[in-house]
Amino acid sequence: MERTVGKIRKEIDQIDSKIIELLEKRIELCKEIALIKKQLGIPIDDVGREKTIFSRSGKFSKLFELIIFMCKEEEMKVFKKNIIQ
């Protein structure tokens, strides 16, 4: 079977969909963690945890910097929402 650009792109689209689904799940879990951190008075930033993630992510460390940044933004929304309510 000959692989065409269209078939390969379709495969990439399927992978992209899975990545998006996993990122959405990651953000939801981070929101749960934010609630727990808020209740316990723990700050959002955890430099040790971030270093661990960056070291295991290898060539994807720049990507994980962005992912962690986005997750922290979502955690901050949870913190602020709890403060306002």
Secondary structure, 3 states (H helix, E strand, C coil): CCCCHHHHHHHHHHHHHHHHHHHHHHHHHHHHHHHHHHHHCCCCCCHHHHHHHHHHHHHHHHHHHHHHHHHHHHHHHHHHHHHHC
